Amino acid sequence: MGHIVITGANSGIGKALLNYFASKSHEVTMVCRNPQKAKPVARAVQHKFPRATINLELADLSSMEQVKALTDRLIANNQPIDVLINNAGLIGEGDRQVTSEGFEVSFAVNHLAPFLLTHHLMPLILNSDTKKVINVASEAHRLAPFDKNDLMMQSGYTELKSYGNGKLANILHAKELQNRFGEEGLQAFSYHPGGVASNFAKNSSTFMKVAMFLVRPFFVSTEQGASTGVYLAEKEMHKEDLGQYFDKSKRKSPSKKARDVENQQFLWEESVRLLKPFL
Ligand SMILES: NC(=O)c1ccc[n+]([C@@H]2O[C@H](COP(=O)([O-])OP(=O)(O)OC[C@H]3O[C@@H](n4cnc5c(N)ncnc54)[C@H](OP(=O)(O)O)[C@@H]3O)[C@@H](O)[C@H]2O)c1
C-alpha cells in the first residue's frame, strides 16, 4: 500500500486509522472540515511518525461544491489512491436541517459526499496497486426506513432514521461499486466499527446525548473501531468477500434492505440524479 485517503481523520475512528497507517510509514491524506482541529492532529502525527507523509485537504462534506473542488485538486495531483476510506459521518443535531444545495445534512455527509468523492476519485483509485474503497457504515442501517420517494426525509424525519438511511446507503454503495468496477480490479467494502467511544453524537439532541452517555461504558476504543478498517485495507481478500459488509473483521449479513439488488441500483441512479450538477 502507498497512499491512503481518509475522510474525518482528525477525530475518533478516522484519527485511529490515520495513526495506524502513519505508523506503517504510508502516505496519508486527511480530508477534514475544520483547520483548527485538523492541523494540530496532522502536525502531531507527522512528528510522531517522521517516515510517514501526512497531507491535509480541507473540505466540508456537507457541501457538494466543496467535495467537487477537493476532487479537482486531488485529480490535478494525479497521485494514485490505494485505499479510500469514507469514514466521516455524523448524526443530525435535533431538527432536520437542509444545506444551501437542498440536501438534508446527515444524508449529504453520510452518503452523498462519499458517493461523489468516490465517483470522481475512481480513476486515481483504479490507477493504484491496491484499488480499495472502504465505507464506514453502522449496524444502525437496520433502522433505515429507506423511503425511495423521500430520501431527504421531508416527512417523518428523526435523526436516527436519517442516520440509518445514510448508513444503509454506505452498504448499498459499496455493493454497487463492486458490481460496477469489480472487473476493473476494484475491491469495495463496508463495515460496522462497533460502539466506539469517540466524539460521535456529541452535538446531537439531548435524547441522543443521554442515550450515548448511558451506553458509553460498553463502548470500545477508537483503535478497536479502526481495526476492521485496517483488516480490510491490508488483507488479501477472497472473491466472496468483495462488496460485502463486515463486523469484527468478519463478513456479516446486513439487513434485507441492504441485500436488495434493486435498492443498490436505485440508490446509485438516484445519487447520480441528485448530484448531476456536481458530476
Ligand atoms: N462511534 C460509534 O459508536 C460509531 C458506530 C457506528 C458507526 N460509526 C461511524 O464511524 C464513523 C466515524 O465516526 P466517529 O465515531 O469516529 O465519530 P467522530 O469522532 O465524531 O468523527 C467523525 C469525523 O467526521 C467528520 N465530519 C463530520 N461532519 C463532517 C463534514 N460535514 N465535513 C467533513 N467532515 C465531517 C468530523 O469532523 P469534525 O471533527 O470537524 O466534527 C470527524 O472528523 C462515522 O461514519 C460514523 O457513522 C460510529
The ligand as an SDF file (V2000), in Angstrom:
LIG
                    3D

 48 52  0  0  0  0  0  0  0  0999 V2000
  -18.8530    5.9730   17.3130 N   0  0  0  0  0  0  0  0  0  0  0  0
  -19.6600    4.9440   17.0590 C   0  0  0  0  0  0  0  0  0  0  0  0
  -20.1600    4.2680   18.0070 O   0  0  0  0  0  0  0  0  0  0  0  0
  -19.9840    4.5470   15.6510 C   0  0  0  0  0  0  0  0  0  0  0  0
  -20.7810    3.3980   15.4560 C   0  0  0  0  0  0  0  0  0  0  0  0
  -21.0750    3.0080   14.1610 C   0  0  0  0  0  0  0  0  0  0  0  0
  -20.5790    3.7460   13.0870 C   0  0  0  0  0  0  0  0  0  0  0  0
  -19.8340    4.8650   13.2920 N   0  0  0  0  0  0  0  0  0  0  0  0
  -19.3470    5.6130   12.1320 C   0  0  0  0  0  0  0  0  0  0  0  0
  -17.9570    5.8280   12.2710 O   0  0  0  0  0  0  0  0  0  0  0  0
  -17.5810    6.9770   11.5010 C   0  0  0  0  0  0  0  0  0  0  0  0
  -16.6210    7.8310   12.3160 C   0  0  0  0  0  0  0  0  0  0  0  0
  -17.2900    8.3120   13.4620 O   0  0  0  0  0  0  0  0  0  0  0  0
  -16.5650    8.5150   14.8830 P   0  0  0  0  0  0  0  0  0  0  0  0
  -17.2350    7.6070   15.8410 O   0  0  0  0  0  0  0  0  0  0  0  0
  -15.1000    8.4540   14.7310 O   0  0  0  0  0  0  0  0  0  0  0  0
  -17.0750    9.9940   15.2320 O   0  0  0  0  0  0  0  0  0  0  0  0
  -16.3120   11.3910   15.4110 P   0  0  0  0  0  0  0  0  0  0  0  0
  -15.2420   11.2720   16.4320 O   0  0  0  0  0  0  0  0  0  0  0  0
  -17.3920   12.3820   15.6060 O   0  0  0  0  0  0  0  0  0  0  0  0
  -15.6240   11.6210   13.9850 O   0  0  0  0  0  0  0  0  0  0  0  0
  -16.3880   11.9560   12.8610 C   0  0  0  0  0  0  0  0  0  0  0  0
  -15.4990   12.6420   11.8350 C   0  0  0  0  0  0  0  0  0  0  0  0
  -16.3280   13.0510   10.7300 O   0  0  0  0  0  0  0  0  0  0  0  0
  -16.0610   14.4290   10.4780 C   0  0  0  0  0  0  0  0  0  0  0  0
  -17.1890   15.1270    9.8660 N   0  0  0  0  0  0  0  0  0  0  0  0
  -18.4490   15.2480   10.3290 C   0  0  0  0  0  0  0  0  0  0  0  0
  -19.1540   16.0600    9.5270 N   0  0  0  0  0  0  0  0  0  0  0  0
  -18.3020   16.4730    8.5580 C   0  0  0  0  0  0  0  0  0  0  0  0
  -18.4240   17.3400    7.4540 C   0  0  0  0  0  0  0  0  0  0  0  0
  -19.5620   17.9960    7.1760 N   0  0  0  0  0  0  0  0  0  0  0  0
  -17.3550   17.5250    6.6550 N   0  0  0  0  0  0  0  0  0  0  0  0
  -16.1730   16.9120    6.9190 C   0  0  0  0  0  0  0  0  0  0  0  0
  -16.0010   16.0930    7.9520 N   0  0  0  0  0  0  0  0  0  0  0  0
  -17.0540   15.8810    8.7670 C   0  0  0  0  0  0  0  0  0  0  0  0
  -15.7720   15.0120   11.8480 C   0  0  0  0  0  0  0  0  0  0  0  0
  -15.1560   16.2900   11.7300 O   0  0  0  0  0  0  0  0  0  0  0  0
  -15.1540   17.3370   12.9740 P   0  0  0  0  0  0  0  0  0  0  0  0
  -14.1960   16.7900   13.9880 O   0  0  0  0  0  0  0  0  0  0  0  0
  -14.7150   18.6080   12.3500 O   0  0  0  0  0  0  0  0  0  0  0  0
  -16.5610   17.3620   13.5000 O   0  0  0  0  0  0  0  0  0  0  0  0
  -14.8610   13.9330   12.3890 C   0  0  0  0  0  0  0  0  0  0  0  0
  -13.5700   14.0720   11.8640 O   0  0  0  0  0  0  0  0  0  0  0  0
  -18.8860    7.6760   11.1160 C   0  0  0  0  0  0  0  0  0  0  0  0
  -19.1640    7.4280    9.7640 O   0  0  0  0  0  0  0  0  0  0  0  0
  -19.9320    7.0130   11.9990 C   0  0  0  0  0  0  0  0  0  0  0  0
  -21.1960    6.9850   11.3680 O   0  0  0  0  0  0  0  0  0  0  0  0
  -19.5180    5.2780   14.5710 C   0  0  0  0  0  0  0  0  0  0  0  0
  1  2  1  0
  2  3  2  0
  2  4  1  0
  4  5  1  0
  4 48  2  0
  5  6  2  0
  6  7  1  0
  7  8  2  0
  8  9  1  0
  8 48  1  0
  9 10  1  0
  9 46  1  0
 10 11  1  0
 11 12  1  0
 11 44  1  0
 12 13  1  0
 13 14  1  0
 14 15  2  0
 14 16  1  0
 14 17  1  0
 17 18  1  0
 18 19  2  0
 18 20  1  0
 18 21  1  0
 21 22  1  0
 22 23  1  0
 23 24  1  0
 23 42  1  0
 24 25  1  0
 25 26  1  0
 25 36  1  0
 26 27  1  0
 26 35  1  0
 27 28  2  0
 28 29  1  0
 29 30  1  0
 29 35  2  0
 30 31  1  0
 30 32  2  0
 32 33  1  0
 33 34  2  0
 34 35  1  0
 36 37  1  0
 36 42  1  0
 37 38  1  0
 38 39  2  0
 38 40  1  0
 38 41  1  0
 42 43  1  0
 44 45  1  0
 44 46  1  0
 46 47  1  0
M  CHG  2   8   1  16  -1
M  END
$$$$
